[in-house]
Structure formats: structure tokens, C-alpha cells
Amino acid sequence: MKMNTDKPLVWLHTEVKTPPFSLKARLECGYLLRQLQQGENLSLPASRPMPSIGLRCHELRIIDENTTWRVVYRVEQDCVVIAHVFKKKTQKTPKDVMELCRRRLSAYDQL
């Protein structure tokens, strides 16, 4: 009998659903999150580190039809914490988004 060792996803806020994600983008995001749950380390172009938010923080990069989505996450030993999902409109991640992610992860750490 195979033991399920997948890490659960812990959603601190927001979600990935259609709409606003296209079906294709939602499926891609789900596939990438599944890889993270199974312990895989993702790299560019799918994911990039976000040390400006915190240790072990990354963002998934999902290219949709006319939109670019980001999913900010942190890999823990026992789970994958999703801090925020947002529509990327500028080259740099907005400071308010980074601060929001830091606050949510800090509150999570306090629990």
C-alpha cells in the first residue's frame, strides 16, 4: 500500500478559479501546484524565488490569454502555503503586494 506523502496546500487568501483564469491557465496552475505538493523544486520559467518576501518564498508565473498571473507561495516541510494570487500588470512586483504577502505569512507563522 502506497502512503500519500503529498504536501497539502494552505490557502491564506484568494484562489485559482475560472473565471477569471482561463481554463488553460487554471489547469497549468493546478499542474504546477501539484508538482510542488509532490516535493518537486520548480525553476524558471515556471517559478522564480522571491527572497524580498521571505525565505523559501517563490512565485508561480502563469501566462494567460491577455493576462499574466502570479501565485506567491512558500514551501514548508509539511505543506505549501499560498500567500496571494494576483494579476501582474507591471514589470516589478508592486510593493503593496509584497507587503501583503509578508503580513499574511507572518500571521500564519504566529499560529
N, C-alpha and C positions, 0 to 999 in steps of 0.2 A: 504494500500500500504506500503510495507516494504522499509525503507530507506537503501541505501547501505552505510554502515559505515566502509567498508574495507579501510585500510590504503594503499595508493599507494606505489609501490616500486620505489625508486630513485636509479638508477644505475650510480655510479660515474665513473666506468670503468669496463671493462670485461663483460662477460655474461655467461650464462649456456646454452650450446647447445650440440647437438650430431652431429658429434664428436666434441671435444674429450671425453666428458662424454658418458658413455654407456646410452642407452635408460632407463634402470632401474635406474641408478644414477640420470639422469636428472629428471625423474618422482619423485623420492624420494625428491630431492632438491626442486622441484616445490611444492610438498605437504607440506614440512616444511615451505617454504616461504609463502604459503597460510595460514598456521596456524598463522604465525606472523602477516600477514595482518589482520587477524580476531581478533587480540588482545591477542592471547594465549602467555603465557610465557613458553618457551621451556627450558629443562634442559638436563643434561647428560642422555644418551649418545649422543643425537642428537645435543645438543648445549652446549657450555660452555662459561662462562664470560671471557672477555679479558680486565681486568682493566689496563693492561700495555699499551693498545692502547688508552683507554679513558673511560669516564663514559658511561654507557649503551651499551658498545661495547661487542660483542659476536662473536663466530664463529660457523657456522654450520659444522658438521662433517659428510661427505658423504663418505662411503666406496664403491668404485667402484671395478671392477673386479681385476685389478692389481695396482690400484691407490687409494690413499686417497686424497680427495678434501676438501678444506676449503673455506667457504664463510664468509668473515668478514662483519658484519653488525652492525648497531646501530639503536635502536628503539627510534623513536621520537614520540611526541604526535600525530602528524598528518601524519607520514609516516614511512617507514622502509628504511634506507639508506644502500645500498650495496657498501662497500668501495673497496672490492677486492675479486677475486676468484682465487685460486691458488692450484697447486698440492703440497701436503705435502710430502716432501722427507726425513725429519729428525724428531727426537723426539720433538725438540723445534721449535717454530715458528721463522724463520730467522729474525734477527734484521732489515734487509733491508725491509722486508715485513711489519713489524710493523711500521717502519718509513714512508713507503709509505702510509699506511693506515692513520696514524696521519696527514700527509700532505694533503691528499685528504679530510679528514673530516674537517680539519682546513680551507681549501679553501671553502668547502661547507658552513661552518659556517659564512664565510665572506660575502657570497651572501645575 
